[in-house]
Amino acid sequence: MTQEKIIENWVKEYTNDLFNWAYHKTSDYQSAEDLVQETFLVAAEKIESFRNESQPRTWLFGILKNKIAEYFRLKVKHPIIHVEKEESFELFFDNNGKWNKHSRPDEWNINEEQLFDNEGFNHIFEQCMKKLPAQWFSCISMKYLEERDPKLVCQELDLSTTNYWQIIHRAKLQLRECLEQHWFHT
């Protein structure tokens, strides 16, 4: 079988799985499509290095994983920040660093594990994630969705440990605020 035919078969067989994984990681339809396309381009360029020591699916997912990491690195280096004034971090605390009364988190009193089984919650969660600044989105995605080690995330995103944990903290606060506004208090 020619290399061209092999790639063609892989595209037919693995595109959906690769796209679903890329979309799960990026929460962006267009980016997921682009990442899958780039994965197949790399596979086509490097097909001679594929030695059938692993399954094609495993090899393609390895390429996609690297493409996703590259995607997040680029987002951090060239951020596009979309933070609306009313959702700005500074509105959570007063000048002394204490919670503002209107921003103090409420108790959710709900089983978090059941939340992610709820399609409506997942939609709201995805929208809240998209409102995070690019660097915050990358840190949260890599830590919690990809379950990456914080040291590796700092290395990949070129962040100090202190900056990383500050971003994680601020992103969680903003996500909580967004979820409280759009899910828990609706």
PyRosetta script that sets phi, psi and omega in degrees:
from pyrosetta import init, pose_from_sequence

init()
pose = pose_from_sequence("MTQEKIIENWVKEYTNDLFNWAYHKTSDYQSAEDLVQETFLVAAEKIESFRNESQPRTWLFGILKNKIAEYFRLKVKHPIIHVEKEESFELFFDNNGKWNKHSRPDEWNINEEQLFDNEGFNHIFEQCMKKLPAQWFSCISMKYLEERDPKLVCQELDLSTTNYWQIIHRAKLQLRECLEQHWFHT")
pose.set_psi(1, 137.1)
pose.set_omega(1, -179.2)
pose.set_phi(2, -72.9)
pose.set_psi(2, 158.0)
pose.set_omega(2, 178.8)
pose.set_phi(3, -62.0)
pose.set_psi(3, -36.5)
pose.set_omega(3, 178.4)
pose.set_phi(4, -61.9)
pose.set_psi(4, -42.8)
pose.set_omega(4, -179.9)
pose.set_phi(5, -67.7)
pose.set_psi(5, -37.2)
pose.set_omega(5, 178.1)
pose.set_phi(6, -61.4)
pose.set_psi(6, -48.7)
pose.set_omega(6, 179.5)
pose.set_phi(7, -61.2)
pose.set_psi(7, -42.5)
pose.set_omega(7, 179.2)
pose.set_phi(8, -58.9)
pose.set_psi(8, -43.3)
pose.set_omega(8, 178.1)
pose.set_phi(9, -64.9)
pose.set_psi(9, -40.2)
pose.set_omega(9, 178.9)
pose.set_phi(10, -64.4)
pose.set_psi(10, -40.5)
pose.set_omega(10, 178.9)
pose.set_phi(11, -59.2)
pose.set_psi(11, -46.4)
pose.set_omega(11, 180.0)
pose.set_phi(12, -64.0)
pose.set_psi(12, -40.7)
pose.set_omega(12, -173.0)
pose.set_phi(13, -81.9)
pose.set_psi(13, -35.2)
pose.set_omega(13, -169.1)
pose.set_phi(14, -113.5)
pose.set_psi(14, -6.3)
pose.set_omega(14, -176.2)
pose.set_phi(15, -56.6)
pose.set_psi(15, -47.6)
pose.set_omega(15, -177.4)
pose.set_phi(16, -61.4)
pose.set_psi(16, -45.1)
pose.set_omega(16, 179.9)
pose.set_phi(17, -63.8)
pose.set_psi(17, -43.7)
pose.set_omega(17, 179.6)
pose.set_phi(18, -64.9)
pose.set_psi(18, -43.0)
pose.set_omega(18, 179.7)
pose.set_phi(19, -62.7)
pose.set_psi(19, -46.1)
pose.set_omega(19, -179.3)
pose.set_phi(20, -58.8)
pose.set_psi(20, -40.6)
pose.set_omega(20, 179.2)
pose.set_phi(21, -67.5)
pose.set_psi(21, -45.7)
pose.set_omega(21, -179.4)
pose.set_phi(22, -62.8)
pose.set_psi(22, -40.6)
pose.set_omega(22, 179.4)
pose.set_phi(23, -66.8)
pose.set_psi(23, -40.3)
pose.set_omega(23, 178.0)
pose.set_phi(24, -59.5)
pose.set_psi(24, -38.8)
pose.set_omega(24, -176.8)
pose.set_phi(25, -78.9)
pose.set_psi(25, -34.7)
pose.set_omega(25, -173.9)
pose.set_phi(26, -103.5)
pose.set_psi(26, -21.7)
pose.set_omega(26, -175.8)
pose.set_phi(27, 58.4)
pose.set_psi(27, 27.9)
pose.set_omega(27, -178.9)
pose.set_phi(28, -137.8)
pose.set_psi(28, 115.4)
pose.set_omega(28, -174.9)
pose.set_phi(29, -59.2)
pose.set_psi(29, -50.0)
pose.set_omega(29, -177.4)
pose.set_phi(30, -64.0)
pose.set_psi(30, -43.2)
pose.set_omega(30, 179.6)
pose.set_phi(31, -64.0)
pose.set_psi(31, -39.8)
pose.set_omega(31, 178.9)
pose.set_phi(32, -62.0)
pose.set_psi(32, -44.0)
pose.set_omega(32, 177.6)
pose.set_phi(33, -60.6)
pose.set_psi(33, -45.4)
pose.set_omega(33, -179.9)
pose.set_phi(34, -61.8)
pose.set_psi(34, -42.1)
pose.set_omega(34, -179.2)
pose.set_phi(35, -64.5)
pose.set_psi(35, -38.8)
pose.set_omega(35, 177.9)
pose.set_phi(36, -66.8)
pose.set_psi(36, -42.6)
pose.set_omega(36, 178.3)
pose.set_phi(37, -61.3)
pose.set_psi(37, -44.3)
pose.set_omega(37, 178.2)
pose.set_phi(38, -63.4)
pose.set_psi(38, -35.6)
pose.set_omega(38, 178.1)
pose.set_phi(39, -60.7)
pose.set_psi(39, -46.4)
pose.set_omega(39, -179.7)
pose.set_phi(40, -69.2)
pose.set_psi(40, -31.9)
pose.set_omega(40, 176.2)
pose.set_phi(41, -64.5)
pose.set_psi(41, -44.5)
pose.set_omega(41, 177.6)
pose.set_phi(42, -63.4)
pose.set_psi(42, -43.3)
pose.set_omega(42, 179.5)
pose.set_phi(43, -59.6)
pose.set_psi(43, -42.0)
pose.set_omega(43, 179.9)
pose.set_phi(44, -65.6)
pose.set_psi(44, -38.9)
pose.set_omega(44, 179.6)
pose.set_phi(45, -69.9)
pose.set_psi(45, -32.0)
pose.set_omega(45, -173.2)
pose.set_phi(46, -112.4)
pose.set_psi(46, 17.7)
pose.set_omega(46, -175.5)
pose.set_phi(47, -59.7)
pose.set_psi(47, -28.2)
pose.set_omega(47, 178.5)
pose.set_phi(48, -65.7)
pose.set_psi(48, -24.1)
pose.set_omega(48, 179.0)
pose.set_phi(49, -83.2)
pose.set_psi(49, -10.6)
pose.set_omega(49, 177.4)
pose.set_phi(50, -77.5)
pose.set_psi(50, 119.2)
pose.set_omega(50, -173.2)
pose.set_phi(51, -110.6)
pose.set_psi(51, 15.4)
pose.set_omega(51, -178.4)
pose.set_phi(52, 59.7)
pose.set_psi(52, 23.4)
pose.set_omega(52, 175.9)
pose.set_phi(53, -81.0)
pose.set_psi(53, -15.1)
pose.set_omega(53, 174.9)
pose.set_phi(54, -135.5)
pose.set_psi(54, 172.6)
pose.set_omega(54, 176.5)
pose.set_phi(55, -72.3)
pose.set_psi(55, 147.0)
pose.set_omega(55, 177.4)
pose.set_phi(56, -54.9)
pose.set_psi(56, -38.7)
pose.set_omega(56, -179.6)
pose.set_phi(57, -58.9)
pose.set_psi(57, -44.4)
pose.set_omega(57, 179.9)
pose.set_phi(58, -62.7)
pose.set_psi(58, -44.1)
pose.set_omega(58, 179.8)
pose.set_phi(59, -63.3)
pose.set_psi(59, -44.5)
pose.set_omega(59, -179.6)
pose.set_phi(60, -65.5)
pose.set_psi(60, -40.0)
pose.set_omega(60, 178.2)
pose.set_phi(61, -66.1)
pose.set_psi(61, -32.6)
pose.set_omega(61, 175.0)
pose.set_phi(62, -62.8)
pose.set_psi(62, -42.9)
pose.set_omega(62, 177.4)
pose.set_phi(63, -64.0)
pose.set_psi(63, -45.5)
pose.set_omega(63, -179.6)
pose.set_phi(64, -61.3)
pose.set_psi(64, -41.1)
pose.set_omega(64, 179.3)
pose.set_phi(65, -58.1)
pose.set_psi(65, -43.1)
pose.set_omega(65, 177.6)
pose.set_phi(66, -66.1)
pose.set_psi(66, -37.8)
pose.set_omega(66, 178.6)
pose.set_phi(67, -65.4)
pose.set_psi(67, -39.2)
pose.set_omega(67, 178.5)
pose.set_phi(68, -65.8)
pose.set_psi(68, -42.9)
pose.set_omega(68, 177.7)
pose.set_phi(69, -61.0)
pose.set_psi(69, -42.4)
pose.set_omega(69, 177.5)
pose.set_phi(70, -62.4)
pose.set_psi(70, -41.3)
pose.set_omega(70, 178.0)
pose.set_phi(71, -57.1)
pose.set_psi(71, -47.4)
pose.set_omega(71, -179.1)
pose.set_phi(72, -69.2)
pose.set_psi(72, -37.4)
pose.set_omega(72, 177.3)
pose.set_phi(73, -60.6)
pose.set_psi(73, -43.8)
pose.set_omega(73, 179.4)
pose.set_phi(74, -66.3)
pose.set_psi(74, -37.5)
pose.set_omega(74, 178.6)
pose.set_phi(75, -63.0)
pose.set_psi(75, -36.3)
pose.set_omega(75, -179.1)
pose.set_phi(76, -73.9)
pose.set_psi(76, -40.4)
pose.set_omega(76, -178.2)
pose.set_phi(77, -72.2)
pose.set_psi(77, -26.2)
pose.set_omega(77, 179.6)
pose.set_phi(78, -129.5)
pose.set_psi(78, 66.6)
pose.set_omega(78, -174.1)
pose.set_phi(79, -70.9)
pose.set_psi(79, 146.8)
pose.set_omega(79, 169.8)
pose.set_phi(80, -118.1)
pose.set_psi(80, 110.3)
pose.set_omega(80, -173.4)
pose.set_phi(81, -97.9)
pose.set_psi(81, 125.4)
pose.set_omega(81, 178.6)
pose.set_phi(82, -122.8)
pose.set_psi(82, 76.4)
pose.set_omega(82, 178.2)
pose.set_phi(83, -113.7)
pose.set_psi(83, 117.3)
pose.set_omega(83, 178.3)
pose.set_phi(84, -76.7)
pose.set_psi(84, 150.0)
pose.set_omega(84, -174.8)
pose.set_phi(85, -54.6)
pose.set_psi(85, -43.3)
pose.set_omega(85, -176.5)
pose.set_phi(86, -72.0)
pose.set_psi(86, -12.0)
pose.set_omega(86, 178.3)
pose.set_phi(87, -107.5)
pose.set_psi(87, 11.7)
pose.set_omega(87, -178.4)
pose.set_phi(88, -68.3)
pose.set_psi(88, 144.8)
pose.set_omega(88, -178.1)
pose.set_phi(89, -57.5)
pose.set_psi(89, -37.1)
pose.set_omega(89, -175.8)
pose.set_phi(90, -61.8)
pose.set_psi(90, -21.8)
pose.set_omega(90, -179.4)
pose.set_phi(91, -78.5)
pose.set_psi(91, -8.0)
pose.set_omega(91, 179.4)
pose.set_phi(92, -76.6)
pose.set_psi(92, -31.9)
pose.set_omega(92, -171.5)
pose.set_phi(93, -126.2)
pose.set_psi(93, 154.6)
pose.set_omega(93, 175.2)
pose.set_phi(94, -85.1)
pose.set_psi(94, -174.3)
pose.set_omega(94, -177.5)
pose.set_phi(95, -64.6)
pose.set_psi(95, -21.0)
pose.set_omega(95, 179.7)
pose.set_phi(96, -92.8)
pose.set_psi(96, 3.3)
pose.set_omega(96, 179.9)
pose.set_phi(97, 82.7)
pose.set_psi(97, 10.6)
pose.set_omega(97, 178.4)
pose.set_phi(98, -92.7)
pose.set_psi(98, 153.9)
pose.set_omega(98, 179.0)
pose.set_phi(99, -60.1)
pose.set_psi(99, 134.4)
pose.set_omega(99, 168.1)
pose.set_phi(100, -69.5)
pose.set_psi(100, 145.2)
pose.set_omega(100, -177.3)
pose.set_phi(101, -58.1)
pose.set_psi(101, -40.8)
pose.set_omega(101, -177.5)
pose.set_phi(102, -75.3)
pose.set_psi(102, -14.0)
pose.set_omega(102, -177.1)
pose.set_phi(103, -106.3)
pose.set_psi(103, -7.0)
pose.set_omega(103, -178.4)
pose.set_phi(104, -59.6)
pose.set_psi(104, 129.9)
pose.set_omega(104, -178.3)
pose.set_phi(105, -63.5)
pose.set_psi(105, 141.3)
pose.set_omega(105, 173.9)
pose.set_phi(106, -87.6)
pose.set_psi(106, 159.9)
pose.set_omega(106, 171.6)
pose.set_phi(107, -76.3)
pose.set_psi(107, 132.3)
pose.set_omega(107, -178.2)
pose.set_phi(108, -85.3)
pose.set_psi(108, -29.9)
pose.set_omega(108, 179.0)
pose.set_phi(109, 45.9)
pose.set_psi(109, 53.0)
pose.set_omega(109, -179.4)
pose.set_phi(110, -146.3)
pose.set_psi(110, 150.2)
pose.set_omega(110, 178.2)
pose.set_phi(111, -76.4)
pose.set_psi(111, 109.2)
pose.set_omega(111, -175.6)
pose.set_phi(112, -59.1)
pose.set_psi(112, -33.9)
pose.set_omega(112, -178.0)
pose.set_phi(113, -62.9)
pose.set_psi(113, -32.4)
pose.set_omega(113, 179.4)
pose.set_phi(114, -75.7)
pose.set_psi(114, -24.3)
pose.set_omega(114, -179.1)
pose.set_phi(115, -59.0)
pose.set_psi(115, -43.2)
pose.set_omega(115, -175.5)
pose.set_phi(116, -75.8)
pose.set_psi(116, -3.6)
pose.set_omega(116, 171.2)
pose.set_phi(117, -88.0)
pose.set_psi(117, -8.9)
pose.set_omega(117, -177.3)
pose.set_phi(118, -94.4)
pose.set_psi(118, 117.0)
pose.set_omega(118, -177.7)
pose.set_phi(119, -60.1)
pose.set_psi(119, -40.1)
pose.set_omega(119, 179.9)
pose.set_phi(120, -63.9)
pose.set_psi(120, -43.1)
pose.set_omega(120, 177.7)
pose.set_phi(121, -62.6)
pose.set_psi(121, -43.6)
pose.set_omega(121, -179.9)
pose.set_phi(122, -59.4)
pose.set_psi(122, -38.6)
pose.set_omega(122, 178.3)
pose.set_phi(123, -64.4)
pose.set_psi(123, -47.0)
pose.set_omega(123, 179.5)
pose.set_phi(124, -63.3)
pose.set_psi(124, -43.0)
pose.set_omega(124, 179.5)
pose.set_phi(125, -59.4)
pose.set_psi(125, -44.4)
pose.set_omega(125, 179.4)
pose.set_phi(126, -61.8)
pose.set_psi(126, -42.3)
pose.set_omega(126, 178.7)
pose.set_phi(127, -64.6)
pose.set_psi(127, -39.6)
pose.set_omega(127, 178.4)
pose.set_phi(128, -65.6)
pose.set_psi(128, -39.6)
pose.set_omega(128, 177.8)
pose.set_phi(129, -60.9)
pose.set_psi(129, -40.8)
pose.set_omega(129, -178.1)
pose.set_phi(130, -66.3)
pose.set_psi(130, -21.1)
pose.set_omega(130, 179.6)
pose.set_phi(131, -80.4)
pose.set_psi(131, -12.4)
pose.set_omega(131, 179.6)
pose.set_phi(132, -70.8)
pose.set_psi(132, 147.7)
pose.set_omega(132, 170.8)
pose.set_phi(133, -57.4)
pose.set_psi(133, 153.1)
pose.set_omega(133, -173.5)
pose.set_phi(134, -54.2)
pose.set_psi(134, -44.5)
pose.set_omega(134, -178.3)
pose.set_phi(135, -65.7)
pose.set_psi(135, -39.5)
pose.set_omega(135, 178.5)
pose.set_phi(136, -65.2)
pose.set_psi(136, -45.3)
pose.set_omega(136, 178.4)
pose.set_phi(137, -56.7)
pose.set_psi(137, -45.1)
pose.set_omega(137, -179.5)
pose.set_phi(138, -62.4)
pose.set_psi(138, -45.9)
pose.set_omega(138, -179.6)
pose.set_phi(139, -62.2)
pose.set_psi(139, -47.5)
pose.set_omega(139, -179.7)
pose.set_phi(140, -63.7)
pose.set_psi(140, -44.3)
pose.set_omega(140, -179.3)
pose.set_phi(141, -62.4)
pose.set_psi(141, -45.7)
pose.set_omega(141, -177.4)
pose.set_phi(142, -69.5)
pose.set_psi(142, -37.4)
pose.set_omega(142, -179.0)
pose.set_phi(143, -74.8)
pose.set_psi(143, -49.8)
pose.set_omega(143, -171.1)
pose.set_phi(144, -97.1)
pose.set_psi(144, -35.8)
pose.set_omega(144, -178.4)
pose.set_phi(145, -86.5)
pose.set_psi(145, -38.5)
pose.set_omega(145, 178.3)
pose.set_phi(146, -94.5)
pose.set_psi(146, -10.7)
pose.set_omega(146, 179.7)
pose.set_phi(147, 55.1)
pose.set_psi(147, 43.3)
pose.set_omega(147, 178.6)
pose.set_phi(148, -81.4)
pose.set_psi(148, 149.2)
pose.set_omega(148, 176.4)
pose.set_phi(149, -65.6)
pose.set_psi(149, 133.6)
pose.set_omega(149, -178.8)
pose.set_phi(150, -53.6)
pose.set_psi(150, -37.1)
pose.set_omega(150, 179.6)
pose.set_phi(151, -62.4)
pose.set_psi(151, -40.2)
pose.set_omega(151, 178.7)
pose.set_phi(152, -68.1)
pose.set_psi(152, -38.9)
pose.set_omega(152, 178.5)
pose.set_phi(153, -62.5)
pose.set_psi(153, -45.5)
pose.set_omega(153, 178.6)
pose.set_phi(154, -58.7)
pose.set_psi(154, -42.6)
pose.set_omega(154, -179.7)
pose.set_phi(155, -65.3)
pose.set_psi(155, -47.5)
pose.set_omega(155, -177.7)
pose.set_phi(156, -66.2)
pose.set_psi(156, -36.4)
pose.set_omega(156, -177.4)
pose.set_phi(157, -96.5)
pose.set_psi(157, 2.7)
pose.set_omega(157, 178.7)
pose.set_phi(158, 56.3)
pose.set_psi(158, 53.9)
pose.set_omega(158, -179.6)
pose.set_phi(159, -119.4)
pose.set_psi(159, 149.9)
pose.set_omega(159, 170.6)
pose.set_phi(160, -76.4)
pose.set_psi(160, 158.8)
pose.set_omega(160, 179.5)
pose.set_phi(161, -60.7)
pose.set_psi(161, -42.4)
pose.set_omega(161, 179.8)
pose.set_phi(162, -61.8)
pose.set_psi(162, -45.6)
pose.set_omega(162, 179.6)
pose.set_phi(163, -63.0)
pose.set_psi(163, -42.3)
pose.set_omega(163, 179.1)
pose.set_phi(164, -57.0)
pose.set_psi(164, -51.1)
pose.set_omega(164, -177.0)
pose.set_phi(165, -67.9)
pose.set_psi(165, -31.8)
pose.set_omega(165, 175.5)
pose.set_phi(166, -65.8)
pose.set_psi(166, -42.5)
pose.set_omega(166, 178.2)
pose.set_phi(167, -63.5)
pose.set_psi(167, -45.3)
pose.set_omega(167, 179.0)
pose.set_phi(168, -58.5)
pose.set_psi(168, -46.1)
pose.set_omega(168, -179.3)
pose.set_phi(169, -61.7)
pose.set_psi(169, -48.2)
pose.set_omega(169, -178.7)
pose.set_phi(170, -66.2)
pose.set_psi(170, -39.8)
pose.set_omega(170, 179.5)
pose.set_phi(171, -64.6)
pose.set_psi(171, -41.5)
pose.set_omega(171, 178.6)
pose.set_phi(172, -63.9)
pose.set_psi(172, -39.4)
pose.set_omega(172, 177.1)
pose.set_phi(173, -62.7)
pose.set_psi(173, -45.2)
pose.set_omega(173, -179.1)
pose.set_phi(174, -66.6)
pose.set_psi(174, -39.9)
pose.set_omega(174, 177.1)
pose.set_phi(175, -62.5)
pose.set_psi(175, -43.3)
pose.set_omega(175, 179.8)
pose.set_phi(176, -61.4)
pose.set_psi(176, -45.6)
pose.set_omega(176, 179.1)
pose.set_phi(177, -59.2)
pose.set_psi(177, -46.4)
pose.set_omega(177, -178.8)
pose.set_phi(178, -63.1)
pose.set_psi(178, -45.0)
pose.set_omega(178, -179.9)
pose.set_phi(179, -65.0)
pose.set_psi(179, -38.9)
pose.set_omega(179, 178.0)
pose.set_phi(180, -64.1)
pose.set_psi(180, -39.7)
pose.set_omega(180, -179.9)
pose.set_phi(181, -70.7)
pose.set_psi(181, -40.7)
pose.set_omega(181, -169.8)
pose.set_phi(182, -105.0)
pose.set_psi(182, -8.4)
pose.set_omega(182, -179.8)
pose.set_phi(183, -126.6)
pose.set_psi(183, -55.9)
pose.set_omega(183, -171.2)
pose.set_phi(184, -77.7)
pose.set_psi(184, -23.0)
pose.set_omega(184, -179.2)
pose.set_phi(185, -113.4)
pose.set_psi(185, 27.6)
pose.set_omega(185, 178.9)
pose.set_phi(186, -102.2)
pose.dump_pdb("model.pdb")
